[in-house]
Amino acid sequence: MSKFWSAIVHELTPYVPGEQPKINNLVKLNTNENPYGPSPRVLAALEAEVGDSLRLYPDPTSGRVVQAVANFYDVPPTHVFVGNGSDEVLAHVFHALLKHEAPILFPDITYSFYPVYCGLYEVEYKTIALGDEFQINVQDYLQPNGGIIFPNPNAPTGRALPLADIERLLQTNTESVVVIDEAYVDFGAESAVGLVQQYPNLLVTHTLSKARSLAGLRVGYAIGQPHLIEALVRVKDSFNSYPLDRFAISGAVAAIEDKAYFEETCRKVVATREKLVTELRNLGFVVLPSAANFIFARHAERGGADLAAMLRERNIVVRHFAKPARISDFLRITIGTDEQSQLLVQAMKEILQN
Ligand code: PMP
């Protein structure tokens, strides 16, 4: 009965998120969630929200979250926008800041939601090929554009771009918005938030889903100068007045304020990553250098689809992308606990023996 659809719906190719299987005892290394739970202060804050006040709407501005983010990064609250996960923040960014005559630019291998937003909001785009080592070369982006967006570190490669390269891009590309998606930055890359005061066209987006272990709460934010934030607020207030509910607001504030817990969690994930990289290299894997909570690896002799299927038979799920061909032999493996890493390495050893 698609005759009832609006015309654009026929044209959409929606994003397909990683599987959330309902099987117990699965080693789930496919969606870059944090293996450690959120800060105990978050859980206490959520419990405190259960009560009569749930009959009231939440603060439409999520002001406490805006203030907590502003305090954390030492920026004015006028520089902060919050939303229901960074996916929602990014959707508003595409709608509010990236729709112009010229196509926007992003890497050919990157977060696959970007072309989906382009489809939804009818934003023209052009992809720029990653270099031979899967790196972003900023000089390739120095061409007419309606905006530039990429994650740092990039996904699914995990490769980080030095801040000096981002600054070089900003110095030359002054007439369109540059969005740096820092979903994974806390696991080892340099944040561009410190450049926001200097560059009026820089917007940095973040999420609480990864380093703050809150993928289930759905909170993300963006940091940029007030004229960029105003555009996002105008779109948000034309879309949903209350994107963050009372739990999300209280939980997010507690997560952002518990800096010690966040730092400790990141440290543990990075330590596990470094051990896993060494072990996989010893098994014959080529592993790209990762600054994220996942690694991107291919075996010198075995195909990616087969390896993913064989891991799945052993109750281990990782992410495999069939396209583009250049990455079809890679597996994107989320960093879990040390114990999960050992189960993965053990399973790989068995698979590779056959
Ligand atoms: N950006 C990148 C690069 C991601 O990989 C993800 C997670 N899928 C997001 C943004 C969105 O994360 P969330 O909506 O959970 O904040």
Residues whose N, C-alpha, C, O or C-beta is under 5 A from the ligand:
A	BS01	PMP	G85 S86 D87 Y111 P151 A155 D181 A183 T207 S209 V219 G220
